[in-house]
Every structure is written in C-alpha cells, then in structure tokens.
Amino acid sequence: MQPIDKLLDRIRWDKSFGDAAFEIGYYDRVAAIIVRRPLADLLFEPGNKNSFLLMDEEGVYQRIPLHRVREVSRDGALIWQRPRVSGILR
C-alpha cells in the first residue's frame, strides 16, 4: 500500500489524478470517530510532511498528524484505507 504522504503528494502534483473531489477521513481521538472532510478544507504547510491544519467549529486551526488519517475517497469511491490489525484500524 502507498504511504499516505505519497498519496497526498500525488493528489497535489498529478493534475490528471488530482482533478477530482477528494475527502479525507481522520480519527478524532476525543469523539472516537472517523471525521470526513473535503481535501479543500485542509491546509498543508510547506515543508511539513507529518501533519495538516484543519479549522475547527470555533475558527481555530487544529494540527492533525498524518498517522491519524484512516481513509481517502476520490469522487465518492474509497481509494485508500489504513490497514486493520486484528479488526482495529491502525
């Protein structure tokens, strides 16, 4: 499986692949759920390959580490999912 940082690079730099509606699902540790947000809502800082920023309901940016990304959808179809270990998403 392709690492999440490589997939995100491909989405950003491969125009033929990246010309679609992408959605990222990340694990929210407080709510214990996977939160799905459009890729357009995420802010990637130049040079930072370990996390992205996402504005919360109060207008404050929260840093989300890439290891919490669990799935990626392209035009509504699941194209990437973190492997499960004993039924648990890692």
A tleap script that builds the chain and sets N, CA, C and O, in Angstrom:
source leaprc.protein.ff14SB
mol = sequence {
  NMET GLN PRO ILE ASP LYS LEU LEU ASP ARG
  ILE ARG TRP ASP LYS SER PHE GLY ASP ALA
  ALA PHE GLU ILE GLY TYR TYR ASP ARG VAL
  ALA ALA ILE ILE VAL ARG ARG PRO LEU ALA
  ASP LEU LEU PHE GLU PRO GLY ASN LYS ASN
  SER PHE LEU LEU MET ASP GLU GLU GLY VAL
  TYR GLN ARG ILE PRO LEU HIE ARG VAL ARG
  GLU VAL SER ARG ASP GLY ALA LEU ILE TRP
  GLN ARG PRO ARG VAL SER GLY ILE LEU CARG
}
set mol.1.N position { 0.840 -1.183 0.000 }
set mol.1.CA position { 0.000 0.000 0.000 }
set mol.1.C position { 0.880 1.239 0.000 }
set mol.1.O position { 1.944 1.270 0.618 }
set mol.2.N position { 0.418 2.244 -0.696 }
set mol.2.CA position { 1.127 3.512 -0.795 }
set mol.2.C position { 1.005 4.281 0.522 }
set mol.2.O position { -0.088 4.360 1.082 }
set mol.3.N position { 2.102 4.849 1.026 }
set mol.3.CA position { 2.012 5.662 2.246 }
set mol.3.C position { 1.144 6.900 2.007 }
set mol.3.O position { 1.085 7.417 0.892 }
set mol.4.N position { 0.480 7.364 3.047 }
set mol.4.CA position { -0.451 8.490 2.922 }
set mol.4.C position { 0.245 9.747 2.417 }
set mol.4.O position { -0.346 10.484 1.628 }
set mol.5.N position { 1.476 10.020 2.840 }
set mol.5.CA position { 2.149 11.239 2.374 }
set mol.5.C position { 2.411 11.175 0.875 }
set mol.5.O position { 2.347 12.202 0.199 }
set mol.6.N position { 2.705 9.995 0.342 }
set mol.6.CA position { 2.930 9.842 -1.103 }
set mol.6.C position { 1.624 10.012 -1.878 }
set mol.6.O position { 1.615 10.608 -2.955 }
set mol.7.N position { 0.522 9.490 -1.333 }
set mol.7.CA position { -0.773 9.670 -1.983 }
set mol.7.C position { -1.157 11.144 -2.012 }
set mol.7.O position { -1.630 11.636 -3.037 }
set mol.8.N position { -0.963 11.851 -0.911 }
set mol.8.CA position { -1.285 13.277 -0.878 }
set mol.8.C position { -0.418 14.066 -1.852 }
set mol.8.O position { -0.895 15.010 -2.482 }
set mol.9.N position { 0.845 13.688 -1.979 }
set mol.9.CA position { 1.716 14.329 -2.973 }
set mol.9.C position { 1.177 14.099 -4.380 }
set mol.9.O position { 1.151 15.024 -5.191 }
set mol.10.N position { 0.752 12.892 -4.672 }
set mol.10.CA position { 0.216 12.588 -6.000 }
set mol.10.C position { -1.041 13.399 -6.283 }
set mol.10.O position { -1.219 13.912 -7.388 }
set mol.11.N position { -1.910 13.514 -5.286 }
set mol.11.CA position { -3.135 14.299 -5.462 }
set mol.11.C position { -2.784 15.747 -5.800 }
set mol.11.O position { -3.405 16.356 -6.671 }
set mol.12.N position { -1.794 16.289 -5.111 }
set mol.12.CA position { -1.430 17.703 -5.326 }
set mol.12.C position { -0.677 17.939 -6.625 }
set mol.12.O position { -0.846 18.990 -7.243 }
set mol.13.N position { 0.150 16.991 -7.056 }
set mol.13.CA position { 1.060 17.260 -8.173 }
set mol.13.C position { 0.691 16.560 -9.471 }
set mol.13.O position { 1.140 17.000 -10.530 }
set mol.14.N position { -0.090 15.509 -9.447 }
set mol.14.CA position { -0.502 14.813 -10.668 }
set mol.14.C position { -1.863 15.383 -11.078 }
set mol.14.O position { -2.901 14.983 -10.551 }
set mol.15.N position { -1.840 16.315 -12.019 }
set mol.15.CA position { -3.063 17.047 -12.394 }
set mol.15.C position { -4.164 16.116 -12.924 }
set mol.15.O position { -5.342 16.348 -12.653 }
set mol.16.N position { -3.802 15.082 -13.664 }
set mol.16.CA position { -4.840 14.194 -14.204 }
set mol.16.C position { -5.504 13.379 -13.094 }
set mol.16.O position { -6.700 13.097 -13.169 }
set mol.17.N position { -4.752 13.001 -12.076 }
set mol.17.CA position { -5.305 12.253 -10.943 }
set mol.17.C position { -5.984 13.184 -9.943 }
set mol.17.O position { -7.045 12.863 -9.408 }
set mol.18.N position { -5.373 14.329 -9.697 }
set mol.18.CA position { -5.853 15.239 -8.660 }
set mol.18.C position { -7.065 16.061 -9.046 }
set mol.18.O position { -7.628 16.764 -8.207 }
set mol.19.N position { -7.481 15.984 -10.313 }
set mol.19.CA position { -8.638 16.751 -10.768 }
set mol.19.C position { -9.915 15.982 -10.431 }
set mol.19.O position { -10.592 15.457 -11.315 }
set mol.20.N position { -10.229 15.924 -9.139 }
set mol.20.CA position { -11.394 15.174 -8.649 }
set mol.20.C position { -11.767 15.733 -7.276 }
set mol.20.O position { -11.063 16.582 -6.728 }
set mol.21.N position { -12.868 15.254 -6.738 }
set mol.21.CA position { -13.293 15.656 -5.392 }
set mol.21.C position { -12.759 14.618 -4.404 }
set mol.21.O position { -13.183 13.462 -4.421 }
set mol.22.N position { -11.835 15.033 -3.551 }
set mol.22.CA position { -11.233 14.139 -2.563 }
set mol.22.C position { -11.772 14.442 -1.176 }
set mol.22.O position { -12.072 15.589 -0.845 }
set mol.23.N position { -11.887 13.399 -0.377 }
set mol.23.CA position { -12.320 13.519 1.010 }
set mol.23.C position { -11.352 12.704 1.870 }
set mol.23.O position { -10.998 11.574 1.536 }
set mol.24.N position { -10.938 13.303 2.977 }
set mol.24.CA position { -10.019 12.669 3.918 }
set mol.24.C position { -10.804 12.263 5.160 }
set mol.24.O position { -11.589 13.054 5.683 }
set mol.25.N position { -10.603 11.052 5.631 }
set mol.25.CA position { -11.196 10.592 6.884 }
set mol.25.C position { -10.094 10.407 7.906 }
set mol.25.O position { -9.181 9.606 7.703 }
set mol.26.N position { -10.170 11.142 9.004 }
set mol.26.CA position { -9.150 11.024 10.051 }
set mol.26.C position { -9.818 10.650 11.367 }
set mol.26.O position { -10.997 10.930 11.584 }
set mol.27.N position { -9.045 10.014 12.239 }
set mol.27.CA position { -9.566 9.561 13.532 }
set mol.27.C position { -9.532 10.702 14.537 }
set mol.27.O position { -8.474 11.267 14.817 }
set mol.28.N position { -10.696 11.034 15.074 }
set mol.28.CA position { -10.811 12.032 16.140 }
set mol.28.C position { -10.750 11.281 17.460 }
set mol.28.O position { -11.672 10.540 17.801 }
set mol.29.N position { -9.664 11.472 18.202 }
set mol.29.CA position { -9.459 10.718 19.438 }
set mol.29.C position { -10.459 11.086 20.527 }
set mol.29.O position { -10.820 10.233 21.338 }
set mol.30.N position { -10.908 12.318 20.562 }
set mol.30.CA position { -11.849 12.738 21.613 }
set mol.30.C position { -13.224 12.119 21.377 }
set mol.30.O position { -13.822 11.546 22.288 }
set mol.31.N position { -13.718 12.242 20.145 }
set mol.31.CA position { -15.044 11.704 19.827 }
set mol.31.C position { -15.005 10.213 19.505 }
set mol.31.O position { -16.050 9.565 19.458 }
set mol.32.N position { -13.807 9.659 19.282 }
set mol.32.CA position { -13.607 8.252 18.936 }
set mol.32.C position { -14.376 7.866 17.667 }
set mol.32.O position { -15.008 6.812 17.602 }
set mol.33.N position { -14.305 8.753 16.656 }
set mol.33.CA position { -14.956 8.503 15.369 }
set mol.33.C position { -14.014 8.925 14.240 }
set mol.33.O position { -13.028 9.629 14.460 }
set mol.34.N position { -14.340 8.480 13.041 }
set mol.34.CA position { -13.624 8.966 11.862 }
set mol.34.C position { -14.392 10.168 11.330 }
set mol.34.O position { -15.584 10.079 11.034 }
set mol.35.N position { -13.698 11.285 11.213 }
set mol.35.CA position { -14.271 12.526 10.705 }
set mol.35.C position { -13.863 12.660 9.243 }
set mol.35.O position { -12.680 12.556 8.916 }
set mol.36.N position { -14.830 12.891 8.366 }
set mol.36.CA position { -14.545 13.046 6.942 }
set mol.36.C position { -14.689 14.508 6.557 }
set mol.36.O position { -15.691 15.160 6.852 }
set mol.37.N position { -13.645 15.006 5.883 }
set mol.37.CA position { -13.647 16.407 5.446 }
set mol.37.C position { -13.109 16.486 4.021 }
set mol.37.O position { -12.240 15.700 3.642 }
set mol.38.N position { -13.623 17.435 3.225 }
set mol.38.CA position { -13.078 17.619 1.878 }
set mol.38.C position { -11.606 18.020 1.944 }
set mol.38.O position { -11.191 18.768 2.829 }
set mol.39.N position { -10.841 17.517 1.007 }
set mol.39.CA position { -9.417 17.849 0.956 }
set mol.39.C position { -9.215 19.356 0.877 }
set mol.39.O position { -8.236 19.878 1.411 }
set mol.40.N position { -10.130 20.058 0.217 }
set mol.40.CA position { -10.012 21.511 0.081 }
set mol.40.C position { -10.049 22.232 1.433 }
set mol.40.O position { -9.577 23.365 1.533 }
set mol.41.N position { -10.601 21.598 2.473 }
set mol.41.CA position { -10.656 22.208 3.809 }
set mol.41.C position { -9.330 22.115 4.560 }
set mol.41.O position { -9.130 22.807 5.558 }
set mol.42.N position { -8.427 21.263 4.082 }
set mol.42.CA position { -7.155 21.038 4.781 }
set mol.42.C position { -6.108 22.039 4.309 }
set mol.42.O position { -6.083 22.422 3.139 }
set mol.43.N position { -5.253 22.453 5.221 }
set mol.43.CA position { -4.160 23.368 4.908 }
set mol.43.C position { -2.851 22.636 5.135 }
set mol.43.O position { -2.564 22.175 6.240 }
set mol.44.N position { -2.060 22.535 4.070 }
set mol.44.CA position { -0.763 21.872 4.154 }
set mol.44.C position { 0.321 22.938 4.189 }
set mol.44.O position { 0.424 23.762 3.281 }
set mol.45.N position { 1.124 22.914 5.241 }
set mol.45.CA position { 2.209 23.875 5.389 }
set mol.45.C position { 3.405 23.422 4.554 }
set mol.45.O position { 3.753 22.242 4.568 }
set mol.46.N position { 4.034 24.340 3.831 }
set mol.46.CA position { 5.217 23.973 3.049 }
set mol.46.C position { 6.298 23.369 3.948 }
set mol.46.O position { 6.612 23.905 5.010 }
set mol.47.N position { 6.852 22.254 3.503 }
set mol.47.CA position { 7.926 21.605 4.245 }
set mol.47.C position { 7.474 20.697 5.370 }
set mol.47.O position { 8.298 19.982 5.938 }
set mol.48.N position { 6.204 20.698 5.709 }
set mol.48.CA position { 5.699 19.842 6.786 }
set mol.48.C position { 5.027 18.621 6.172 }
set mol.48.O position { 3.932 18.731 5.621 }
set mol.49.N position { 5.667 17.463 6.260 }
set mol.49.CA position { 5.117 16.233 5.692 }
set mol.49.C position { 4.514 15.332 6.757 }
set mol.49.O position { 4.188 14.180 6.470 }
set mol.50.N position { 4.357 15.830 7.980 }
set mol.50.CA position { 3.866 14.997 9.081 }
set mol.50.C position { 2.453 15.319 9.532 }
set mol.50.O position { 1.856 14.546 10.281 }
set mol.51.N position { 1.901 16.456 9.087 }
set mol.51.CA position { 0.574 16.850 9.562 }
set mol.51.C position { -0.052 17.857 8.602 }
set mol.51.O position { 0.588 18.332 7.664 }
set mol.52.N position { -1.316 18.166 8.864 }
set mol.52.CA position { -2.013 19.232 8.146 }
set mol.52.C position { -2.815 20.024 9.168 }
set mol.52.O position { -2.999 19.583 10.303 }
set mol.53.N position { -3.286 21.187 8.763 }
set mol.53.CA position { -4.099 22.034 9.638 }
set mol.53.C position { -5.542 21.978 9.168 }
set mol.53.O position { -5.824 21.905 7.972 }
set mol.54.N position { -6.448 22.014 10.135 }
set mol.54.CA position { -7.873 21.975 9.851 }
set mol.54.C position { -8.576 22.918 10.813 }
set mol.54.O position { -8.376 22.840 12.025 }
set mol.55.N position { -9.403 23.813 10.271 }
set mol.55.CA position { -10.108 24.770 11.115 }
set mol.55.C position { -11.286 24.085 11.806 }
set mol.55.O position { -12.089 23.410 11.162 }
set mol.56.N position { -11.378 24.268 13.135 }
set mol.56.CA position { -12.489 23.679 13.884 }
set mol.56.C position { -13.699 24.608 13.872 }
set mol.56.O position { -13.683 25.648 13.214 }
set mol.57.N position { -14.746 24.231 14.602 }
set mol.57.CA position { -16.001 24.985 14.620 }
set mol.57.C position { -15.843 26.396 15.180 }
set mol.57.O position { -16.630 27.283 14.850 }
set mol.58.N position { -14.824 26.615 16.033 }
set mol.58.CA position { -14.596 27.936 16.624 }
set mol.58.C position { -13.680 28.808 15.784 }
set mol.58.O position { -13.367 29.931 16.178 }
set mol.59.N position { -13.240 28.306 14.622 }
set mol.59.CA position { -12.367 29.076 13.749 }
set mol.59.C position { -10.897 28.980 14.115 }
set mol.59.O position { -10.091 29.795 13.667 }
set mol.60.N position { -10.541 27.993 14.926 }
set mol.60.CA position { -9.155 27.793 15.352 }
set mol.60.C position { -8.580 26.620 14.571 }
set mol.60.O position { -9.220 25.577 14.443 }
set mol.61.N position { -7.365 26.797 14.049 }
set mol.61.CA position { -6.717 25.703 13.323 }
set mol.61.C position { -6.190 24.657 14.295 }
set mol.61.O position { -5.527 24.977 15.281 }
set mol.62.N position { -6.498 23.410 13.994 }
set mol.62.CA position { -6.001 22.270 14.753 }
set mol.62.C position { -5.018 21.503 13.868 }
set mol.62.O position { -5.262 21.336 12.673 }
set mol.63.N position { -3.919 21.041 14.443 }
set mol.63.CA position { -2.941 20.246 13.703 }
set mol.63.C position { -3.328 18.774 13.813 }
set mol.63.O position { -3.488 18.242 14.912 }
set mol.64.N position { -3.476 18.123 12.652 }
set mol.64.CA position { -3.849 16.714 12.595 }
set mol.64.C position { -2.648 15.940 12.031 }
set mol.64.O position { -2.257 16.167 10.886 }
set mol.65.N position { -2.063 15.037 12.813 }
set mol.65.CA position { -0.940 14.239 12.300 }
set mol.65.C position { -1.408 13.265 11.216 }
set mol.65.O position { -2.515 12.731 11.290 }
set mol.66.N position { -0.567 13.039 10.221 }
set mol.66.CA position { -0.937 12.137 9.130 }
set mol.66.C position { -1.187 10.712 9.600 }
set mol.66.O position { -1.921 9.971 8.946 }
set mol.67.N position { -0.592 10.310 10.723 }
set mol.67.CA position { -0.834 8.944 11.176 }
set mol.67.C position { -2.281 8.731 11.647 }
set mol.67.O position { -2.705 7.594 11.855 }
set mol.68.N position { -3.037 9.827 11.815 }
set mol.68.CA position { -4.454 9.691 12.179 }
set mol.68.C position { -5.381 9.612 10.966 }
set mol.68.O position { -6.581 9.384 11.121 }
set mol.69.N position { -4.831 9.799 9.743 }
set mol.69.CA position { -5.649 9.646 8.535 }
set mol.69.C position { -5.954 8.160 8.369 }
set mol.69.O position { -5.046 7.329 8.379 }
set mol.70.N position { -7.223 7.835 8.217 }
set mol.70.CA position { -7.655 6.442 8.115 }
set mol.70.C position { -8.121 6.060 6.715 }
set mol.70.O position { -8.045 4.894 6.328 }
set mol.71.N position { -8.613 7.060 5.940 }
set mol.71.CA position { -9.119 6.745 4.615 }
set mol.71.C position { -9.123 7.974 3.719 }
set mol.71.O position { -9.128 9.114 4.184 }
set mol.72.N position { -9.120 7.702 2.405 }
set mol.72.CA position { -9.194 8.757 1.397 }
set mol.72.C position { -10.170 8.287 0.330 }
set mol.72.O position { -10.106 7.150 -0.135 }
set mol.73.N position { -11.081 9.191 -0.053 }
set mol.73.CA position { -12.042 8.900 -1.120 }
set mol.73.C position { -11.817 9.868 -2.269 }
set mol.73.O position { -11.459 11.029 -2.069 }
set mol.74.N position { -12.035 9.365 -3.474 }
set mol.74.CA position { -11.933 10.172 -4.692 }
set mol.74.C position { -13.268 10.059 -5.416 }
set mol.74.O position { -13.688 8.965 -5.795 }
set mol.75.N position { -13.929 11.192 -5.603 }
set mol.75.CA position { -15.256 11.222 -6.232 }
set mol.75.C position { -16.210 10.218 -5.591 }
set mol.75.O position { -16.988 9.560 -6.283 }
set mol.76.N position { -16.146 10.106 -4.272 }
set mol.76.CA position { -17.062 9.253 -3.520 }
set mol.76.C position { -16.652 7.795 -3.392 }
set mol.76.O position { -17.311 7.031 -2.686 }
set mol.77.N position { -15.569 7.391 -4.067 }
set mol.77.CA position { -15.117 5.995 -4.003 }
set mol.77.C position { -13.878 5.908 -3.106 }
set mol.77.O position { -12.943 6.697 -3.245 }
set mol.78.N position { -13.884 4.952 -2.199 }
set mol.78.CA position { -12.752 4.744 -1.302 }
set mol.78.C position { -11.547 4.268 -2.116 }
set mol.78.O position { -11.618 3.236 -2.783 }
set mol.79.N position { -10.429 5.027 -2.062 }
set mol.79.CA position { -9.233 4.644 -2.825 }
set mol.79.C position { -8.058 4.273 -1.925 }
set mol.79.O position { -7.080 3.693 -2.398 }
set mol.80.N position { -8.138 4.594 -0.651 }
set mol.80.CA position { -7.043 4.296 0.275 }
set mol.80.C position { -7.633 4.107 1.663 }
set mol.80.O position { -8.506 4.862 2.089 }
set mol.81.N position { -7.148 3.095 2.358 }
set mol.81.CA position { -7.570 2.878 3.741 }
set mol.81.C position { -6.408 2.284 4.510 }
set mol.81.O position { -5.724 1.378 4.035 }
set mol.82.N position { -6.198 2.808 5.700 }
set mol.82.CA position { -5.121 2.291 6.549 }
set mol.82.C position { -5.438 0.838 6.896 }
set mol.82.O position { -6.582 0.514 7.213 }
set mol.83.N position { -4.440 -0.032 6.837 }
set mol.83.CA position { -4.682 -1.459 7.148 }
set mol.83.C position { -5.213 -1.658 8.563 }
set mol.83.O position { -4.908 -0.893 9.478 }
set mol.84.N position { -5.994 -2.680 8.709 }
set mol.84.CA position { -6.526 -3.060 10.025 }
set mol.84.C position { -5.609 -4.123 10.626 }
set mol.84.O position { -5.088 -4.986 9.919 }
set mol.85.N position { -5.428 -4.045 11.917 }
set mol.85.CA position { -4.677 -5.054 12.650 }
set mol.85.C position { -5.637 -5.633 13.685 }
set mol.85.O position { -6.059 -4.934 14.606 }
set mol.86.N position { -5.974 -6.892 13.535 }
set mol.86.CA position { -6.927 -7.571 14.433 }
set mol.86.C position { -8.256 -6.808 14.512 }
set mol.86.O position { -8.834 -6.676 15.591 }
set mol.87.N position { -8.736 -6.307 13.368 }
set mol.87.CA position { -10.015 -5.628 13.333 }
set mol.87.C position { -9.982 -4.170 13.768 }
set mol.87.O position { -11.015 -3.501 13.761 }
set mol.88.N position { -8.811 -3.670 14.144 }
set mol.88.CA position { -8.679 -2.282 14.599 }
set mol.88.C position { -7.900 -1.510 13.542 }
set mol.88.O position { -6.848 -1.961 13.089 }
set mol.89.N position { -8.414 -0.349 13.149 }
set mol.89.CA position { -7.660 0.496 12.222 }
set mol.89.C position { -6.476 1.079 12.938 }
set mol.89.O position { -6.626 1.652 14.017 }
set mol.90.N position { -5.313 0.948 12.371 }
set mol.90.CA position { -4.086 1.487 12.971 }
set mol.90.C position { -3.670 2.750 12.292 }
set mol.90.O position { -2.659 3.346 12.663 }
savepdb mol mol.pdb
quit
